[in-house]
Amino acid sequence: MKLHMVDLKSQYTNIKADVDAAIAEVLSSTQFIGGKKVSEFSDNLATYLDCKYVIPCGNGTDALQIALMALDLEPGDEIITTPFTFVSTAEVIALLKLKPVFVDINPSTFNLDETKLEAAITSQTRCIIPVHLFGQPCHMSAIMAIAEKHNLFVVEDNAQAIGSKYQLNNDEKKMSGAIGHIGCTSFFPSKNLGAYGDAGALMTNNERLYNKIKLICNHGSSVRYYHESIGVNSRLDGIQAAILDIKLKKLDSYNKARQEAAVVYNKLLEGNNQIITPKIQANSTHVFHQYTIRIKAKRDQVAAYFKEHNIPFGIYYPVPLHLQEAYLDDEVTPQKLPISEQASAEVFSLPMHTELTIEQQTYIIDHLNKALS
């Protein structure tokens, strides 16, 4: 059986006519940078997320860097985040000469453990970056309350959870990425809302931050050749915007297909005491960017078996950030974050995408059970 970790070709086939027409429209207009399609997508995404402002940019990593640049931070300022995520989150902190401070994760959700957050705050702490990992929001009510108490910014890394919802303590439901001071997302092709190239965006409800972010994205300039601040060149192109606008209209159905596939996986794995299936918080929705299980033992054996049988899988992430060579200080003993370290030794992501069939899932789980036998 031919399997894909993400089946972008089948997804494209289902929307080919709309995508091809939208690309042709951009080519005809020659509005390759900025223009109508970028404006339309920005407005539509803001409406979808119920936030005031969306600023498209070149990619998700740029979005995180630009967000921190907009906060007027000083070298050495501390940014609290999770060690269990893709490197971009810590990378931009280090690039700006800020200091990443890692807080361990919740073993059930893989997200930053908000109960350990306050203990990590010092007089140098300026910002918290919660990462909504694998498609499920962090406990944002608690994080926002702690941030308000200590006068900290919150920048949401929403690259894996676009379309998910979180219920605040006042019972108000908000879209992930639109809760903190700034939200950041990636439209990397494999994401739930993916472009056909690199792309990203920032979200905010704060007009001052919106104006600053927009300025930074365009070389620090609001009037051509006049530069008010240090900026970068990070813009969404018209072709990617046109594609994303088509896919945005289908995002809820895409996420529903992923959720339904997760239910099937959970059912097929019932009673397997060698595996821990994903846990879903009661106050949020999970959009399953990844379907990540824990294999208590024999993970390497399962990985070798899957490779031998050409079954795709992912290990996100094999080494937590606090143990990565790039973030080790020769003068400091590596920080001990046991939950993240254990997760790195156990996580195993199965194929997850909008075109996944029950037959494919049954085949995958049958082989998983054989690999564990």
Secondary structure, DSSP 4 states (H G I P E B T S, - for coil): ----SS-HHHHHHHHHHHHHHHHHHHHHHT--BSSHHHHHHHHHHHHHHT-SEEEEES-HHHHHHHHHHTTT--TT-EEEE-SSS-THHHHHHHHTT-EEEE-PBPTTT-SB-GGGTGGG--TTEEEEE-B-GGG----HHHHHHHHHHTT-EEEEE-TT-TT-EEE-TTS-EEETTSSSSEEEEE--TTSSS--SS--EEEEES-HHHHHHHHHHHBTTEEETTEESS---B---BHHHHHHHHHHHTTHHHHHHHHHHHHHHHHHHTTT-TTEEPPP--TTB----SSEEEEESS-HHHHHHHHHHTT---B-S-SS-GGGSGGG--TTSPPP--HHHHHHHHHEEEEP--TT--HHHHHHHHHHHHHHH-
